[in-house]
Each structure stands twice: as structure tokens, then as C-alpha cells.
């Protein structure tokens, strides 16, 4: 959460991240475990499943194609 909030241009809050993580869990893309915390209640930790890692690879490839297309339209890239 902290790392995402430090990225320039990304507006992230717990109200946007946790519903997304819940949806990913329902879809079997992440799994969760509970761990005790030294500074409060137990915390839920998320980890990508094999299906989640595959979905991430597919999304990354789609995103790179999309980004290249936008860069080309904006005159910042070359079309292959």
C-alpha cells in the first residue's frame, strides 16, 4: 500500500485496493494467509496463485502493446 501511494500519478486508498484484492481472491488469482502482528490485530497477507501469475503475464504483454500503440500515436515511438 505504501509503495503504491508513493508512485506519482497514482491515487490509491484502502477503499480502492482492498475491494480489488477481494475480487482477485474470489477469482482465485491471489490467496491469503493471516499472520499475527506485533503492533495490533492479525494481518492478512496476499500472494499470487499460479493462475494469478499467468494472468499478470498476459496483462503485462497486453499493457506493453497498448503503451507502444499510444506512444506511436503520440509520436513518441516507432511502429514495428
C-alpha positions as CSV (number, residue, x, y, z in Angstrom):
1,X,0.0,0.0,0.0
2,X,2.8,2.4,0.9
3,X,4.7,1.7,-2.2
4,X,1.7,2.3,-4.4
5,X,0.9,5.6,-2.7
6,X,4.4,6.8,-3.4
7,X,4.0,6.4,-7.2
8,X,3.5,9.8,-8.9
9,X,0.1,10.0,-10.6
10,X,-1.5,7.0,-8.8
11,X,-4.2,7.8,-6.3
12,X,-4.6,4.8,-4.1
13,X,-6.5,4.3,-0.9
14,X,-7.5,1.3,1.2
15,X,-11.0,1.9,-0.2
16,X,-9.8,1.1,-3.7
17,X,-7.1,-1.5,-3.0
18,X,-8.9,-3.9,-0.6
19,X,-12.1,-4.4,-2.8
20,X,-9.7,-5.1,-5.7
21,X,-7.8,-7.7,-3.6
22,X,-11.1,-9.3,-2.5
23,X,-12.2,-9.6,-6.1
24,X,-8.8,-11.2,-7.1
25,X,-9.2,-13.6,-4.2
26,X,-12.7,-14.6,-5.3
27,X,-11.4,-15.2,-8.8
28,X,-8.6,-17.4,-7.5
29,X,-5.8,-15.1,-8.6
30,X,-4.5,-14.5,-5.1
31,X,-4.5,-16.5,-1.9
32,X,-4.4,-15.1,1.6
33,X,-3.0,-16.0,4.9
34,X,-3.4,-14.4,8.3
35,X,-0.4,-13.6,10.4
36,X,-0.1,-12.3,13.9
37,X,1.1,-8.7,14.1
38,X,3.4,-7.2,16.8
39,X,1.6,-3.9,16.5
40,X,-2.1,-4.8,16.5
41,X,-4.6,-7.3,15.2
42,X,-3.6,-10.1,12.9
43,X,-3.0,-9.0,9.3
44,X,-4.0,-10.6,6.0
45,X,-1.2,-11.2,3.5
46,X,-1.8,-11.7,-0.2
47,X,0.2,-13.9,-2.6
48,X,-0.4,-14.5,-6.3
49,X,-1.5,-18.0,-7.3
50,X,-0.2,-19.8,-10.4
51,X,-3.3,-18.5,-12.2
52,X,-2.7,-15.0,-10.9
53,X,0.9,-15.1,-12.1
54,X,-0.3,-16.3,-15.5
55,X,-2.9,-13.5,-15.6
56,X,-0.3,-11.0,-14.7
57,X,2.0,-12.1,-17.5
58,X,-0.9,-11.8,-20.0
59,X,-1.9,-8.4,-18.7
60,X,1.7,-7.2,-18.9
61,X,2.0,-8.2,-22.5
62,X,-1.3,-6.5,-23.4
63,X,-0.3,-3.4,-21.5
64,X,3.1,-3.2,-23.3
65,X,1.3,-3.5,-26.7
66,X,-1.2,-0.8,-25.6
67,X,1.6,1.5,-24.3
68,X,3.6,1.1,-27.6
69,X,0.4,1.9,-29.6
70,X,-0.3,5.1,-27.5
71,X,3.4,6.1,-27.8
72,X,3.2,5.7,-31.6
73,X,0.0,7.8,-31.8
74,X,1.6,10.5,-29.7
75,X,4.8,10.4,-31.9
76,X,7.0,9.0,-29.1
77,X,7.6,5.6,-30.5
78,X,8.1,3.7,-33.7
79,X,5.7,1.3,-35.1
80,X,7.3,-2.1,-35.7
